[in-house]
Amino acid sequence: MPKLKTHKGAARRFRQTGTGKIVRMKGGRSHFRRKKSAAAKRLFSRKIATSPADQKKLRQVLPYGIDK
């Protein structure tokens, strides 16, 4: 059976935690930063978990897991 290819765009955008959850960064953090409040800007630095429906698809495009 041939090797499966990793989707490189997804590999750059997502990370896997030690417990196996897939996390991502929020979008829109680099544009119009001066208008946003300090509290809103702080939230951009946190990683958030992807939804369970998205995790199923991500495990297909990242068949060998996500390297850190």
N, C-alpha and C positions, 0 to 999 in steps of 0.2 A: 504494500500500500504506500502511495507517495506521501511525502510530508505535506502538512497543511501550511498555508502561508498566513503570517500575521498581518493584520491590517495596520500599517505603520502610522496612519493618522490617528487611529484609536489608541495605539500604544503610547503615543506622545501625550494624549489628552487625559488618560485615565491611569490610576494607580490602584494597587490592591493592598489592603491592610493585612495585618498578620492573621486576622480571623477570617479573611477571605472576602470581605466586603469590597466593592469597587467604588472608589470615590473620585470626585472631579472638582475642578475649580469653577467658580461662577463666571459667567461671561459679562461683558460690558464694563470691565474695570479700568480700561485705559482711555476711554473717551468721555469728555465732559466731566472730568474729575472735580473741577472747581465748583461746579453747581451742587455737587452731592454733599450731604452732611458728613461730619466726621464719623458718626455711627454707621452710616451706610458704607463708607469707605473701609471701615474696619471689618465689615462682614465679607468683603471681597477676599481677604487674606485667609479665610477658613476653607477647608475642604468639606464638601457635603456629599453624602451618600447618594448614589443613583437609585432610581426606583427599581423595584423587583422586575418589572416588565422589561426595562432597559438592560438589566443585568443578564437576562437570558440571551439577548441579542449580542451583548458584549462578549460573553463567553464563547459565542460562535466565531466572532471576528478575531478574538484573541485566544486561540485554541491551547496555547501552552502557558497561559497565565500572563501576568504583567510583571516585567522586571522593574526593579526600583532603581 
